[in-house]
């Protein structure tokens, strides 16, 4: 099944600096599994939104889902 991943900020570096990427994943895969498939370390992701709804990394995805990934923000 196809899903769209939209990383924000520093997470874009994992997909070549692009705003989004579409990918095929197995039916019923979780957000965490999708992250691993595109080599985005789950521990770099603070928040996940699927179709504009807050979800956790173990949420099971469906065909056509759009996943927004928010990184941890540091400063000092």
C-alpha positions, 0 to 999 in steps of 0.5 A: 500500500502507498503512504506519503511521508512529510518530514519537517525541518531537520528530518528532511535530510533523511529523504534528500531534503525533499518536502515529502516522499511516497512509498510502498509499505506492507498492509497494516504496517505501523508508523515506526515500520514506515520510518525504518523503511526510509531510514528515519530513526524513530527516536528523532521524531517527537510527534506524528500526525496521520491525516491531520490527527495526532497518533503514536509511532505504533499506529497502523497505517492504511492505504493513502495515509499522509504522515507528518513527522515533527522533530525534537527541537533543541536550543540553548 
